[in-house]
Amino acid sequence: MLTIPTDLDRWHPNDVTAWLRDIEDDPTVTDAEFDQAQAAVDEALLGTTAQA
């Protein structure tokens, strides 16, 4: 089970993208979890929320 850090918006952008890259390569992370992580990264870096 993937845990998304609640403070991504306070991380340096390079650290946020490195975290996402690391979980993208993790075979235990499901597609749905990765989608949630991507949305969290978008919100942290761009200040946007994913639209369904």
C-alpha positions in Angstrom: 0.0 0.0 0.0 1.4 3.3 -1.1 1.4 6.2 1.4 1.4 9.6 -0.2 3.3 12.2 2.0 0.9 14.9 3.2 3.6 17.5 3.0 4.6 17.2 -0.7 3.7 20.9 -1.2 6.6 21.7 1.1 9.2 19.5 -0.7 11.6 20.9 -3.2 10.3 20.2 -6.7 13.3 18.0 -7.6 12.5 15.8 -4.5 8.8 15.6 -5.5 9.6 14.4 -9.0 12.3 12.0 -7.7 9.7 10.5 -5.3 7.3 10.0 -8.2 10.0 8.4 -10.4 10.9 6.0 -7.6 7.3 4.8 -7.1 6.8 4.6 -10.9 9.5 1.9 -10.9 8.1 0.1 -7.9 6.4 -3.1 -9.0 4.3 -3.2 -5.8 2.6 0.1 -6.6 -0.7 -0.4 -8.5 -1.9 1.7 -11.4 -4.6 3.3 -9.2 -2.0 4.2 -6.5 0.3 5.7 -9.1 -2.6 7.7 -10.5 -3.3 9.0 -7.0 0.4 9.8 -6.5 0.5 11.7 -9.8 -2.6 13.7 -8.8 -0.9 14.6 -5.5 2.3 15.6 -7.3 0.3 17.8 -9.7 -1.4 19.5 -6.8 1.9 20.0 -4.9 3.8 21.4 -7.9 1.0 23.2 -9.8 -1.5 23.9 -7.1 -4.1 22.0 -9.1 -6.4 19.2 -8.2 -7.2 16.4 -10.6 -10.5 16.6 -12.4 -12.4 13.4 -12.9 
